[in-house]
């Protein structure tokens, strides 16, 4: 028995003590996601120090910044951005960004921090604030001073006829917003009709209460805002432009440009 005990102690002394298991990269990333969701900025910092990937992708390509923005965890958002989180990442399901989730949750301070990192979404923040009647979001967007004149005009149009948005309209005017160019009724009415592309895709243009509308099939019509006599864009969002094609005084169709894509629509007789 004494010999066995001696051999046991010898083995303990000679064999190396097993090191505590280290978290794998994936485990660190998973813990980062949970810490971001919980709003634990200290844990997020510690996990990044241990090697967690600040831009690790999770379901549908979302990152920890998405979850922090969705939950309104502003301190976590600050830590992630300071450590290199990419605010421009879009998920593969909605095409949403961290800003999308922050706006959806009306997390004004998170929106402010994200804009400080990347101001490219300022026009979207402005229009979201106007549509929701959220003065705080409008103020955050205007404070950047980078909203396009076109976006300011669209935002001003969106406040018209709504007494509850009178204060927002005043903020917009102080920021330099002016009404869009006026187009005479006869010209607007000449654009009314159905248009079809080669795809084929059919869009109906209508006129009501002094406004021009465009609609695809059974979808709700979009109010169009004039950029000049022949060029229009939806009031609700940026990135889509319709330019009427007029030949010998007659409307033959229009060119629709969305991002880098251009489509020609011919007016149906």
N, C-alpha and C positions, 0 to 999 in steps of 0.2 A: 504493500500500500504506500509506504514511504517512497519507494522507487518510482511508482506511478505518479505520485504528486510532484516529485522532483522533475520527472520528464515533462509533465504538464506545464510546470512553471517555466522550464527551459524553452518549450515551444512558444509560449506567450512572449517571452523576451526576445526570441530570435525572429519570429515571423513579423513582418511589417504590419502596423495597425492599418486597417482598411480606411481610406479617406472617405468622408461623407459624400454620398452621391451628389454630383453636380446637376443642376437643372439643364436639360437640353435647350437648344435654341428655341424649339417649338414651345416648350413648357414656359420659357421666359416670355415669349410672345403672347401665349394664352393668358398668362398672369397679368401682362400689361393691359390686355383688353379688359379683363375683369376690374383692374385697378382704375382704368379710365372710366368704366361704367359706374363704379362706386364713388367716383369723385375724389379718390385718394391721391393727391398730388405727391405726397412724400413717397408712397409706394411706387408710383410711376417713375419718379426720379431714381429710386433705388434700382428698379428693374432695368432702366436704361443704362445705368452705371454698370450693371452686371452683363450687359450685352444684348438686351432685347432690341429688336429692330423697330425703330420709331415709325417706319412705313410698312410694317408687316401687313399683308393682306389676309383678310378673313372672309367670311361668307360674302359672295358676290363682289369681292374685291374691296370691301370696306376696310378702313383702317381704324386704329384706336382714336384718331382725331374725330372720326365720324361719331363714334359713341359718346365721346366727351361733349361734342357740340350738340348732339341730340338731347343729352341729359342736362345741358346748361351748366356743365362743370367748368367754369371759366378759368380757374387756377390750373386745372389739368390741361386745358387748351393752351394756356400760356407756356407751360412746361414743354409740351409736345412741339409747339412751334419753335421755341427757343432751341430745341434739340434737333431741329431739321425736318419736322413733319411737313409733308407736301400738301398744301391746302387746295391744290388744283385737281387732286385725284377724283375721278368719277367712278361710282360703282357700276357694275355690269347689269344691274337689274333695272334701276330707275334712271340711270345716268345722272344720279345726284352727287353732290359734293358735300363736304362738311358744312358749308354755308347753307345749302339747301335745308339741312336738318336744323340748323340754328334758327333759320327763318321760320320753318314749320313750327318750331316750339316757341317762337317769339322771344328768344333768348337775346335780348338787346346787347348785353355786355359781351357775349360771345361773338355776336355779329361785329361789334366794334373792334374787338381784338383781331378777328379774321381780316377785316378790312385794312387794319394797320399793317398786316403782313402782306396782303394782296388786295389791291383796290380795284381789280378788274370787274368785280361783281357789284360795284356801287350802283349801277343803273337798275339792276335787279332788286337790290335792297330798297331803293327808292320806290319803285313801282309796287313792290310787295307791301311796303308801309302805307302807300297811298290807298291801294285796294282795300287793305284791312282797316284803314282809318287809324293806323298806329303812328301817332305823332313822334314817339321816341325813335322809331326806326327811320322815319323821314329825316329827323334831325341828325341822326348818326350818318346817314348817307350824304346829306348836304354839307356836313362838317368836313368831309373829305375834300370838297371843292373840285372834284373831278368828274361830276356827272355831266354827260354830254348835253348840249343845248336841245337836241332832239328829244332826249329822255325827259328833260325838264318840261318841255312843251307837252309831251304825252301825259306826264303826271298831272299837269295843270288841267288838261282836258278831262282826265279821270275824276277830278274833283267837281266838275261843273254839274249843277243841279242837285248837289247834295249839301244841305245846310250844315250837316254834322262835320263836313270836311272844309268848312270855311277857314278855320285856323291854319289848316295845312296849305290851303291855297295861298294864304298870305305869306307863309314861310317860303313857298316856291317862288312867288313873285319877288320877294326880297333877295332870293338867290339868283334872280335873273331870268326866271321862266317867263316866256311870252307865248301868246296863243299861236297855233300853227297858221300857215298862210290860208287865206280864205279863197275858196274856189266857187265860182258862181253856180247856181242851181242847174242851169241848162247844161253846163259842162259835166257836172256830176251825174245828171240823168242820162247823158249820152253813154256813160260807162255801164249802165244797167244791162244785164243780160247773162247768158250762160256761156262759159268758156271751157274749152277742152284741150288737153295736151295729148301728145302721141302715146302716152303710157297705157291706157288713157286714164286721165283724172279730170273730173268735171268740177268746176267752181262756179257758184252763182254769185253775181254781184247785184245788190239791191240798194235802193235809196229810200230812206224814211226819216221824217222829222229833221231834215237838213243834213243827215249823215249818210255816208256810204258804208255798206257792209259787204263782207265776203264770207261765203260758207261752202264747206265741202259736204256734199250729200246731206245726211240728216244731222250733222254736227251744228252746234249753236253758232250763229253768225258772229264774226268778229267786226268790231267797229274799226274803220280805217281812218287814219289821220293823214292829212295832206302834208307832204314835204315840199311839193311845188304843184303846179297845175296838173301834171300827169303822173306824179310819183307819190305813192302811199305806203304806209306801214300800219300794222295793227297797233292800236293804242295800248293794248294790254302788255305787249312784250316787244323786244327788239330782235333783230336778226333776220327778219323777213321783209322784203321790199317788193312791191308790185309797181311796175312801170307800164303805163298804158301805151300801146302802139297805135298812133294815129296817122293814117295815110290819106292824103287829099281830103282832109277834114272829116274822115270817117274812121271810127274805132274798129280796127281789124283784130285786135287781141291785146294780150299783155305779156310782159316778161316777168316771171317770178324768180327772185333770187333769194336763196336761203343758204347763208354761209358761202361755201365755194360752189354750190350747186345752182344751176340756172335751168329753168324750164320755160318753153314758149307755149302759151295758150292761145288758141284761135277762137274768135268770137263766133258762136253758132247763130246762123240766121234764123 
